[in-house]
């Protein structure tokens, strides 16, 4: 049998040592070393420097930016819808008219310390105003009902208005309270007195009057009045 001789790898001039051979693993190793040098030296461009990266990434970046930009507007819209619904939903109750949940007298040091004031029983009427109306009209549920309703609606100017939509909702409800006082007054002079005394109780400090003026200057816009009954509590259902 003829002896097979392993093939010799080709020689190269100036190879690795005199008469050295070129081995495939040596070529692979050199290529790997060269590639490493390229990575270290930064010869390979980062992905963000390639044109196709920005073609793909730009629409995504713009979409994310739009979503972030819209978040405050969406939150504001949802908040507005919620508060407007609350303004229209809150009504005077017969329990309020009968004084079944009258609050305790508020701390004199706290009663005018903030714009909103104190509403310990949570019926939407400031405590000092509610107590003042009961004190003046202990024997007339009809007058109390009309004035308490108007007071509750005026109070929203100080606690619920932060844009045009909430101001319009508040004014619409104020119009109902205004009408309820008018319906039960009997004369223009009595109507003016009762309307004025409620407004004086609500806007009893410079801070509160200034707040009312500011929201009207800033948010006032056109609106429609509400149709239907003005009084939350039918006056004919009250004895006196």
C-alpha positions in Angstrom: 0.0 0.0 0.0 1.2 3.4 -0.9 1.9 5.6 2.1 -0.2 8.8 2.1 1.6 11.9 2.9 -0.3 14.6 4.7 -0.6 17.7 2.6 1.7 20.5 3.5 0.2 24.0 4.0 1.5 26.5 1.6 4.6 28.4 2.5 4.7 32.1 2.5 7.6 34.5 2.2 8.6 36.0 5.4 6.3 33.6 7.2 6.3 32.8 10.9 9.9 31.7 11.2 12.1 30.5 8.4 10.3 28.0 6.2 7.1 28.5 8.3 3.7 27.4 7.0 0.4 29.2 6.8 -2.2 27.3 9.0 -5.9 28.0 8.7 -6.3 28.6 12.4 -3.6 31.2 12.2 -5.6 33.1 9.6 -8.8 32.8 11.8 -6.9 34.1 14.8 -5.5 37.0 12.9 -8.9 37.9 11.6 -10.4 37.8 15.1 -7.5 40.0 16.4 -8.1 42.5 13.6 -11.8 42.5 14.3 -11.1 43.1 18.0 -8.9 46.0 17.1 -11.6 47.5 15.0 -14.1 47.3 17.8 -11.7 48.7 20.3 -10.6 51.5 18.0 -14.3 52.3 17.2 -14.0 51.7 13.5 -17.4 50.0 13.5 -20.2 52.6 13.6 -22.7 52.5 16.5 -26.2 51.5 15.4 -27.6 55.0 16.0 -25.3 56.3 13.3 -26.8 54.1 10.7 -29.4 55.8 8.4 -31.9 52.9 8.6 -32.0 53.2 12.4 -33.5 56.6 12.3 -35.9 55.7 9.5 -37.3 53.0 11.9 -37.0 54.9 15.2 -38.3 58.4 14.2 -42.0 57.4 14.0 -41.8 55.6 17.3 -40.1 58.5 19.0 -42.7 60.9 17.6 -45.5 58.7 18.8 -44.1 58.4 22.3 -43.6 62.2 22.4 -47.2 62.8 21.3 -48.5 60.4 24.0 -46.5 62.2 26.7 -47.7 65.6 25.4 -51.3 64.5 25.5 -51.3 63.0 29.0 -52.0 66.3 30.8 -54.8 67.3 28.3 -56.5 63.9 28.7 -56.2 64.1 32.5 -57.6 67.7 32.5 -60.6 66.6 30.3 -61.4 63.6 32.6 -61.2 65.8 35.7 -63.4 68.5 34.1 -66.1 65.9 33.1 -66.0 64.5 36.7 -66.3 67.9 38.4 -69.0 69.2 36.1 -71.1 66.0 36.8 -70.6 66.5 40.5 -71.7 70.2 40.3 -74.9 69.2 38.5 -75.6 66.2 40.7 -75.3 67.9 44.1 -78.7 68.9 45.5 -80.1 70.3 48.7 -81.8 67.6 50.8 -84.8 67.8 53.1 -82.4 66.8 55.9 -80.3 69.9 55.2 -83.5 72.1 55.3 -84.6 70.5 58.6 -81.1 70.9 60.2 -80.8 67.2 60.9 -77.0 67.3 60.4 -76.1 70.8 61.4 -72.4 71.2 62.0 -70.8 72.5 65.2 -69.7 76.1 65.2 -66.4 76.3 63.4 -63.2 77.5 65.1 -63.2 81.3 64.7 -59.4 81.1 63.9 -60.1 78.7 61.0 -63.4 79.9 59.6 -61.9 82.5 57.3 -58.4 81.1 57.1 -58.9 79.6 53.6 -60.9 80.5 50.5 -63.0 77.3 50.7 -63.6 77.6 54.4 -64.9 74.7 56.6 -67.7 72.2 55.6 -67.6 69.7 58.5 -70.8 67.9 57.6 -69.9 67.7 53.9 -73.2 69.0 52.4 -71.5 71.6 50.2 -72.6 74.5 52.3 -69.9 76.3 54.3 -70.6 75.8 58.0 -70.6 79.4 59.1 -73.0 80.2 56.3 -75.3 77.3 57.1 -75.5 78.2 60.8 -76.1 81.9 60.0 -79.1 81.1 57.8 -80.6 78.8 60.4 -80.1 81.5 63.0 -81.9 84.1 61.0 -84.8 81.9 59.8 -85.4 79.3 62.5 -89.1 79.3 61.7 -89.3 79.3 57.9 -88.2 76.1 56.1 -89.1 77.7 52.8 -86.8 80.6 53.2 -84.0 78.4 54.6 -84.4 76.0 51.6 -84.0 78.7 49.0 -81.1 80.4 50.7 -79.3 77.2 51.6 -79.6 76.1 47.9 -78.2 79.4 46.6 -75.4 79.3 49.2 -74.4 75.8 48.2 -74.2 76.9 44.5 -72.3 80.1 45.2 -69.8 78.1 47.3 -68.8 76.2 44.2 -67.2 79.3 42.8 -64.7 79.0 45.7 -64.2 75.3 45.6 -65.0 73.7 42.2 -64.1 76.1 39.4 -60.8 75.7 37.5 -61.8 76.3 33.9 -64.6 77.6 31.7 -66.6 74.3 31.7 -66.7 74.2 35.5 -67.6 77.9 35.7 -70.5 77.4 33.3 -71.8 74.5 35.3 -71.6 76.5 38.5 -73.4 79.5 37.0 -76.1 77.3 35.6 -76.8 75.9 39.1 -76.5 79.4 40.7 -79.3 80.4 38.3 -81.5 77.8 39.8 -80.8 78.9 43.3 -81.3 82.5 42.2 -84.7 81.6 40.7 -85.7 79.6 43.8 -85.2 82.7 46.0 -87.1 84.8 43.5 -90.1 82.4 43.4 -90.5 82.5 47.1 -89.9 86.2 47.7 -93.1 87.9 46.8 -91.6 91.2 45.8 -88.5 92.6 44.2 -87.2 94.3 47.3 -87.5 91.1 49.4 -85.8 89.1 46.6 -82.9 91.6 46.5 -82.5 91.5 50.2 -82.4 87.7 50.4 -80.1 87.3 47.4 -77.7 90.0 48.8 -77.6 88.5 52.3 -76.6 85.1 50.9 -73.9 86.6 48.7 -72.6 88.6 51.6 -72.3 85.5 53.7 -70.4 83.5 51.0 -68.1 86.3 49.8 -67.5 87.7 53.3 -63.8 88.4 52.9 -61.6 90.2 50.4 -59.9 86.9 49.6 -63.1 85.2 48.7 -64.5 88.1 46.7 -61.2 88.4 44.8 -61.3 84.6 44.0 -64.8 85.1 42.5 -63.7 88.1 40.4 -60.7 86.2 39.1 -62.5 83.1 37.9 -65.1 85.3 36.1 -62.3 87.4 34.5 -60.4 84.3 33.5 -63.0 81.7 32.5 -66.2 83.5 31.6 -67.8 82.4 28.4 -71.2 82.1 26.8 -73.6 79.5 28.2 -77.2 78.4 28.2 -79.5 78.5 31.2 -80.9 75.2 32.5 -84.6 74.3 32.0 -86.9 72.8 34.6 -87.6 73.5 38.2 -85.4 75.9 40.1 -85.9 74.6 43.6 -84.3 71.4 44.8 -87.0 71.1 47.4 -90.5 71.9 46.3 -91.6 74.8 48.5 -95.2 73.5 48.5 -93.9 70.4 50.3 -92.7 72.6 53.2 -95.1 73.6 56.0 -93.7 77.2 56.5 
